[in-house]
Amino acid sequence: MLNLPVFRPTNGQRIWVANELRTSRWVQLLWGASSSAQRRDPDFMMLLARSAWVNRGEAAGEPERLLRNRFLAAWLVIKEPVDDDDLQATLARKLRLLPSEARWLVSTSSGITHYYKAHRPAFRRHLRRHAESVAQALSLVWTKSEDPTDKVRRVASIVSVLPEFGVPRGGRASILNGLTPVLAPLDPQRRFPIMNAKTSRLLACMGEEPDANGAASLTILVASRGKELGLRHSFDLDVYAATHAHRFPPRVRSRLDTSIAKPMDAKSEESIITLLAKRSLTIRRQHNALITASSGRCGGAIDWSRATMTH
């Protein structure tokens, strides 16, 4: 069994977990009040994503809650400056929300994890391009399942098979990284893990990758060893992965080690046959030379019945 440290959160880490749980409630309330048409709207899905990300720093000196409310106002087509009372009234009118619920959404901060600002424009374009698949993943994670691990694997499979998108500094990025901060809060069973740089070390020591199998493995870890490790849900797991990475075991061999039993291509097989033929020819020549030399010293043929050969 993998030797992992126990999660004994400090007061600051408990607050961190509580903030993530608050964001989960925020995302679920907004999603639960939306219509089926709104849930398929790329702008609404992008609003959920931006509300689940930590947005501090996008506008200098602007509180995170006010910046998030600007995203809400843009989706509701409210012109700036944004007034909280107008925002609450419009939000309650457009969604199936009580005035008290709309007030709570507007007055409450949200945000779970940072997402690279440089990646956000490309993420938005990619989400629009694959809006149908993203909506399917969000709707599926919102359901309750008798087998949460299977649900997590299916949701992650929908997203992880989508093509990667280019990022400004070169290279490619998976949309899964930016979506898990939304998928995790939407899961009413609190089993879908947040997968990003914070969980990479934990996945590595488990021999897993940031894909559907990796997501399922993190879910199984909480389900099977949660009580032992002090992990109640995916939000504990997120803070645990971020704060205990230095105590995780080293990376184990990847589950798909291509250096073992690597298939031989035709060229490699032909090369080996040629090499064996050359070695056979060399051995035969050396053998003939020994026979000739022995015949010369003995003055006649060798009596093979009395000879001993050593291999």
Secondary structure as the mmCIF struct_conf table of DSSP 4:
data_model
#
loop_
_struct_conf.conf_type_id
_struct_conf.id
_struct_conf.beg_label_comp_id
_struct_conf.beg_label_asym_id
_struct_conf.beg_label_seq_id
_struct_conf.end_label_comp_id
_struct_conf.end_label_asym_id
_struct_conf.end_label_seq_id
HELX_RH_AL_P HELX_RH_AL_P1 ASN A 11 GLY A 32
TURN_TY1_P TURN_TY1_P1 ALA A 33 ALA A 33
BEND BEND1 SER A 34 SER A 34
HELX_RH_AL_P HELX_RH_AL_P2 SER A 36 ARG A 39
TURN_TY1_P TURN_TY1_P2 ARG A 40 ARG A 40
HELX_RH_AL_P HELX_RH_AL_P3 PRO A 42 ALA A 52
STRN STRN1 TRP A 53 TRP A 53
TURN_TY1_P TURN_TY1_P3 ARG A 56 GLY A 57
BEND BEND2 GLU A 58 ALA A 59
TURN_TY1_P TURN_TY1_P4 ALA A 60 GLY A 61
HELX_RH_AL_P HELX_RH_AL_P4 GLU A 64 LEU A 76
TURN_TY1_P TURN_TY1_P5 VAL A 77 VAL A 77
HELX_LH_PP_P HELX_LH_PP_P1 ILE A 78 LYS A 79
BEND BEND3 GLU A 80 PRO A 81
HELX_LH_PP_P HELX_LH_PP_P2 VAL A 82 ASP A 83
HELX_RH_AL_P HELX_RH_AL_P5 ASP A 84 LYS A 94
TURN_TY1_P TURN_TY1_P6 LEU A 95 ARG A 96
HELX_RH_AL_P HELX_RH_AL_P6 PRO A 99 SER A 107
BEND BEND4 THR A 108 THR A 108
STRN STRN2 THR A 113 THR A 113
HELX_RH_3T_P HELX_RH_3T_P1 LYS A 117 HIS A 119
HELX_RH_AL_P HELX_RH_AL_P7 ARG A 120 ARG A 129
TURN_TY1_P TURN_TY1_P7 HIS A 130 HIS A 130
HELX_RH_AL_P HELX_RH_AL_P8 ALA A 131 VAL A 141
TURN_TY1_P TURN_TY1_P8 TRP A 142 TRP A 142
BEND BEND5 THR A 143 THR A 143
BEND BEND6 GLU A 146 GLU A 146
HELX_RH_AL_P HELX_RH_AL_P9 PRO A 148 SER A 160
TURN_TY1_P TURN_TY1_P9 VAL A 161 VAL A 161
BEND BEND7 LEU A 162 LEU A 162
HELX_LH_PP_P HELX_LH_PP_P3 PRO A 163 GLU A 164
STRN STRN3 PHE A 165 GLY A 166
TURN_TY1_P TURN_TY1_P10 PRO A 168 ARG A 169
BEND BEND8 GLY A 170 GLY A 171
STRN STRN4 ARG A 172 ALA A 173
HELX_RH_AL_P HELX_RH_AL_P10 ILE A 175 LEU A 186
TURN_TY1_P TURN_TY1_P11 PRO A 188 GLN A 189
BEND BEND9 ARG A 190 ARG A 190
BEND BEND10 PHE A 192 PHE A 192
HELX_LH_PP_P HELX_LH_PP_P4 PRO A 193 ILE A 194
BEND BEND11 ASN A 196 ASN A 196
HELX_RH_AL_P HELX_RH_AL_P11 ALA A 197 CYS A 205
TURN_TY1_P TURN_TY1_P12 MET A 206 GLY A 207
BEND BEND12 PRO A 210 ASP A 211
HELX_RH_AL_P HELX_RH_AL_P12 ALA A 212 LEU A 229
TURN_TY1_P TURN_TY1_P13 GLY A 230 GLY A 230
BEND BEND13 HIS A 233 HIS A 233
HELX_RH_AL_P HELX_RH_AL_P13 SER A 234 THR A 243
BEND BEND14 HIS A 244 HIS A 244
HELX_RH_3T_P HELX_RH_3T_P2 ALA A 245 ARG A 247
BEND BEND15 PHE A 248 PHE A 248
HELX_LH_PP_P HELX_LH_PP_P5 PRO A 249 SER A 254
BEND BEND16 ARG A 255 LEU A 256
TURN_TY1_P TURN_TY1_P14 THR A 258 SER A 259
BEND BEND17 ILE A 260 ALA A 261
HELX_LH_PP_P HELX_LH_PP_P6 LYS A 262 ASP A 265
HELX_RH_AL_P HELX_RH_AL_P14 ALA A 266 CYS A 298
TURN_TY1_P TURN_TY1_P15 GLY A 299 GLY A 299
BEND BEND18 GLY A 300 GLY A 300
TURN_TY1_P TURN_TY1_P16 TRP A 304 SER A 305
BEND BEND19 ARG A 306 ARG A 306
#
